[in-house]
Amino acid sequence: MGDLFLRALRQEPVERLPVWIMRQAGRYLPEYRAIREKVDFLTLCRTPSLAAEVTLQPVARLGVDAAILFSDIMVPLLPAVPGMRFDPGPKLPHPVTDPDAIHPFDPLVEVGFVAEAIRLARRTLTVPLIGFAGAPATLATYLAEGGAKKSFHAFRALLHADAGRARALLERLEAITLRYLLMQVEAGAHAVQIFDSWGGELSDADFAGFAAPGLRRICARLRDTGVPVLYFARGMPRDVGATAVGVDWTVDLAAARARGPVQGNLDPAVLFGDAATVAEKTRAMAAPLARTGYVVNLGHGILPLTPVESALAFVKAAQSIRCSP
């Protein structure tokens, strides 16, 4: 197996920079859209053979150095929130802020299709497989809002209106997230990524007081298994004990790398340029960090209308950068 990605996270010598793309298994690929014409999103997530097939698609098409499981961060909450649907983002029957409404469950029993998709994908993959989950604060944000909205404030309001309830909700989600990620590791994931898309919305004080303690416990337990843990949030990365942090395009990449292993940084909108422009901007971003401890990626998920040719130009440009000892 090509373990360039894992070696970079461990800060071991690498001959070139590894690269993969957040949301690389998705709507910009025609082969993915062909499957979606036949099945809805949740059916795709719940069918291991299809989820594994979609996981493999960008590896075959783009030649990326890691695969990420096809799923959604809200999948582990399906048993706890009956009636959740996706259109295209998550929509709940009603907002959820009561921690007692989130009943503990065995992920292998309730969402074992995720573990089976990992096992199926592992059979043919030649690159490492990344499992993932949403961070507790991000899951709480969707729960409190009742789904995906244009603005998110309900959970932040809860923090100030009823801190005890907010903390209890986060602790319940922490337990679910940890069990869910451990299941993925046991099924064969080589690394895991925690997506905290809305964690960056919290002030430094609220993040430190509410979100960080649980994240540190999750990261510590996962790192005890020996797998690398990546943590992604918008803005300058905060220390939660992860192996590496993902950064968006607003962050100074060199400053982030000075804190430890790092991933990402290219604005996904760059991929709407022509191939030459994509390659030039990718090399300009990544070449100064042409050594171990850096994984090339976008600063957020690839956009649905991105030309496949631009995604391929991004990958090829990244893989052309040789690393110094």
C-alpha positions in Angstrom: 0.0 0.0 0.0 1.2 3.5 -0.8 1.5 5.0 2.7 2.9 8.4 1.7 -0.1 10.1 3.4 0.4 8.3 6.7 4.2 8.9 6.7 3.6 12.6 6.2 1.3 12.7 9.2 3.9 10.8 11.3 6.5 13.4 10.0 8.6 10.6 8.5 10.6 11.2 5.3 8.5 11.5 2.1 9.8 11.7 -1.4 6.9 14.0 -2.5 3.9 15.7 -1.0 0.7 13.6 -0.6 -2.6 15.0 -1.7 -6.3 14.2 -1.3 -9.4 16.4 -1.6 -12.1 16.9 1.0 -15.5 15.7 -0.3 -13.6 14.1 -3.1 -16.3 11.4 -3.5 -19.2 13.5 -4.6 -21.3 15.5 -7.0 -18.5 16.9 -9.2 -17.8 13.3 -10.5 -20.1 12.1 -13.3 -19.8 8.5 -12.0 -21.1 9.6 -8.7 -24.0 11.5 -10.3 -24.8 8.3 -12.3 -25.3 6.4 -9.1 -27.3 9.2 -7.5 -29.7 9.1 -10.4 -30.7 5.6 -9.2 -30.7 6.0 -5.4 -31.3 8.7 -2.9 -28.5 10.0 -0.6 -29.5 8.0 2.5 -29.9 4.8 0.6 -26.4 5.4 -0.8 -25.0 5.9 2.7 -26.8 2.8 4.0 -25.8 0.5 1.2 -22.2 -0.7 1.9 -21.5 -1.9 -1.6 -22.5 1.5 -3.1 -20.8 3.6 -0.4 -17.6 1.6 -1.0 -17.9 2.1 -4.7 -18.2 5.8 -4.4 -15.3 5.9 -1.9 -13.1 4.3 -4.6 -14.2 6.6 -7.5 -11.9 9.5 -6.9 -8.9 7.2 -6.3 -9.4 5.7 -9.7 -10.2 9.0 -11.5 -7.7 11.3 -9.8 -5.0 9.1 -8.4 -5.2 10.8 -4.9 -3.0 9.5 -2.1 -5.8 8.7 0.3 -9.5 7.7 0.1 -12.1 9.1 2.5 -15.2 7.0 3.3 -18.4 8.2 1.6 -20.9 9.1 4.3 -22.2 12.2 6.1 -21.4 13.6 9.6 -25.0 13.2 10.6 -25.2 9.5 9.9 -24.3 8.4 13.5 -27.3 10.4 14.7 -29.8 8.7 12.4 -30.8 6.2 15.2 -31.3 9.1 17.6 -33.3 11.4 15.4 -36.0 9.4 13.6 -37.3 11.2 10.5 -34.0 12.9 9.5 -33.7 13.4 5.8 -31.3 15.1 3.4 -32.4 17.7 0.8 -29.5 18.1 0.1 -28.3 18.9 3.6 -29.7 17.4 6.8 -33.3 18.3 7.8 -34.6 17.2 11.1 -38.3 16.9 12.1 -37.7 19.4 14.9 -34.7 21.0 16.7 -33.1 18.9 19.4 -31.4 20.4 22.4 -32.4 17.9 25.1 -29.5 15.6 25.8 -31.9 12.9 27.0 -33.3 12.8 23.5 -30.0 11.5 22.2 -30.0 7.9 23.5 -26.7 6.0 23.7 -26.5 3.2 21.2 -24.2 0.6 19.8 -22.9 2.0 16.5 -22.0 -1.5 15.2 -25.7 -2.5 15.6 -27.4 0.7 14.5 -25.0 2.0 11.8 -22.9 -1.0 11.1 -23.3 -0.4 7.4 -20.5 2.2 7.8 -18.1 -0.4 9.1 -19.1 -2.8 6.3 -18.5 -0.1 3.7 -15.0 0.4 5.2 -14.2 -3.4 5.0 -15.5 -3.6 1.4 -13.4 -0.6 0.3 -10.3 -1.9 2.0 -10.4 -5.0 -0.2 -9.3 -3.2 -3.3 -7.8 0.1 -2.1 -4.1 0.7 -2.6 -4.0 3.9 -0.6 -5.0 4.6 3.0 -8.6 5.0 4.0 -9.8 7.9 6.1 -12.8 7.5 8.4 -14.5 10.6 9.7 -17.1 12.1 12.0 -18.5 15.5 12.9 -17.2 17.2 16.1 -19.7 17.4 19.0 -20.1 21.1 18.7 -20.8 20.9 15.0 -23.3 18.1 15.5 -25.0 20.1 18.3 -25.2 23.1 15.9 -27.2 21.1 13.4 -29.4 19.5 16.1 -30.2 22.9 17.7 -31.1 24.4 14.3 -33.1 21.4 13.2 -30.8 21.0 10.2 -28.7 23.0 7.8 -29.5 26.7 7.7 -28.1 29.8 6.2 -27.1 31.1 9.6 -26.3 29.2 12.8 -26.9 30.7 16.2 -29.3 28.4 18.1 -26.5 26.3 19.8 -24.5 29.4 20.7 -27.6 30.9 22.2 -28.1 27.7 24.2 -24.5 28.0 25.6 -25.5 31.3 27.2 -29.1 30.6 28.1 -28.6 27.1 29.6 -24.9 26.2 29.9 -25.7 23.0 31.8 -27.9 21.7 29.1 -25.4 22.7 26.4 -22.6 20.9 28.2 -24.7 17.8 28.7 -25.6 17.7 25.1 -22.0 18.0 24.0 -21.0 15.2 26.4 -23.7 12.9 25.0 -22.5 13.7 21.5 -18.9 13.2 22.5 -19.6 9.6 23.6 -21.4 8.8 20.4 -18.7 10.4 18.2 -15.9 8.4 20.0 -17.7 5.1 19.8 -18.5 5.8 16.1 -14.9 6.6 15.2 -13.5 3.6 17.2 -15.9 1.4 15.2 -14.4 2.8 12.0 -10.8 2.2 13.2 -11.7 -1.4 14.2 -13.2 -1.9 10.7 -9.9 -0.9 9.1 -9.7 2.9 8.7 -6.1 3.9 8.6 -6.7 7.5 9.9 -9.7 9.5 11.0 -10.8 13.1 10.4 -13.0 15.1 12.8 -14.9 17.8 10.9 -15.8 20.8 13.0 -17.2 23.0 10.4 -19.0 25.2 12.9 -16.6 25.0 15.8 -14.9 28.1 14.4 -18.1 30.0 15.1 -17.4 29.8 18.8 -15.4 32.4 20.6 -12.1 31.4 22.0 -13.6 31.4 25.5 -16.6 29.3 24.6 -14.5 26.9 22.6 -12.1 26.4 25.5 -14.8 26.0 28.0 -17.3 23.9 26.1 -15.8 22.3 23.0 -12.1 21.7 23.6 -12.2 19.3 26.6 -14.3 16.7 24.8 -12.3 17.0 21.6 -9.1 16.4 23.5 -10.6 13.3 25.1 -11.7 12.0 21.7 -8.3 12.7 20.1 -6.4 11.2 23.0 -8.4 7.9 22.9 -8.2 7.6 19.2 -4.4 8.3 19.1 -4.1 5.5 21.7 -5.2 3.1 18.9 -2.2 4.2 16.8 -4.1 5.9 14.0 -3.5 9.5 13.0 -6.3 12.0 13.9 -6.9 15.0 11.7 -9.0 17.9 13.0 -10.6 20.5 10.6 -12.2 23.7 11.5 -12.5 27.1 9.8 -10.0 29.8 10.9 -6.7 29.5 12.7 -6.5 26.0 14.1 -7.0 25.4 17.8 -5.0 22.8 19.7 -7.2 19.8 20.5 -4.5 17.1 20.6 -5.0 15.9 17.0 -2.1 14.5 15.0 -2.6 17.2 12.3 -4.9 20.1 11.6 -6.7 21.1 8.4 -6.8 24.8 7.5 -8.9 26.9 5.3 -7.7 29.4 2.7 -7.8 32.4 5.1 -5.1 31.0 7.3 -1.4 31.6 6.9 -0.1 28.2 6.0 3.5 28.7 7.2 2.2 29.9 10.6 -0.1 26.9 10.9 2.7 24.5 9.9 5.0 26.0 12.6 2.5 24.6 15.2 2.7 21.0 13.9 1.6 18.8 10.9 -1.0 20.5 8.7 -3.3 19.8 5.8 -5.1 21.9 3.2 -5.3 25.7 2.5 -6.2 26.1 -1.2 -9.5 28.0 -1.8 -11.9 25.5 -3.5 -12.8 28.3 -5.9 -9.4 28.1 -7.4 -10.4 24.9 -9.1 -12.7 26.9 -11.4 -9.7 28.3 -13.1 -8.1 26.6 -16.1 -5.6 23.8 -15.6 -2.6 26.0 -15.9 -3.9 28.4 -13.3 -4.8 25.6 -10.9 -1.4 24.1 -11.2 0.4 27.4 -10.7 -1.6 28.3 -7.6 -1.2 24.8 -6.2 2.5 24.8 -6.5 2.7 28.4 -5.1 0.8 27.2 -2.0 2.5 23.9 -1.5 6.1 24.2 -2.7 7.3 26.3 0.3 6.2 23.4 2.5 7.9 20.7 0.4 8.9 18.5 3.3 7.2 16.0 5.6 4.4 17.0 7.9 2.2 18.6 5.2 -0.7 17.1 3.2 -1.9 19.0 0.2 -5.7 19.6 0.2 -8.3 22.2 -0.3 -9.3 24.6 2.5 -12.8 23.1 2.5 -14.8 20.6 0.5 -14.6 20.5 -3.3 -17.5 22.4 -4.8 -20.2 20.4 -6.7 -19.7 22.1 -10.1 -15.9 21.9 -10.1 -14.6 20.6 -13.5 -13.0 17.2 -13.1 -10.1 18.4 -15.2 -9.3 21.1 -12.7 -9.4 18.6 -9.8 -7.0 16.4 -11.8 -4.7 19.4 -12.4 -4.7 20.1 -8.7 -3.7 16.5 -7.8 -1.0 16.3 -10.5 0.5 19.6 -9.5 0.7 18.6 -5.9 2.3 15.2 -6.7 4.9 16.9 -8.8 6.4 18.7 -5.8 9.5 16.8 -4.6 10.4 17.0 -0.9 13.6 18.0 0.7 15.1 15.6 3.3 
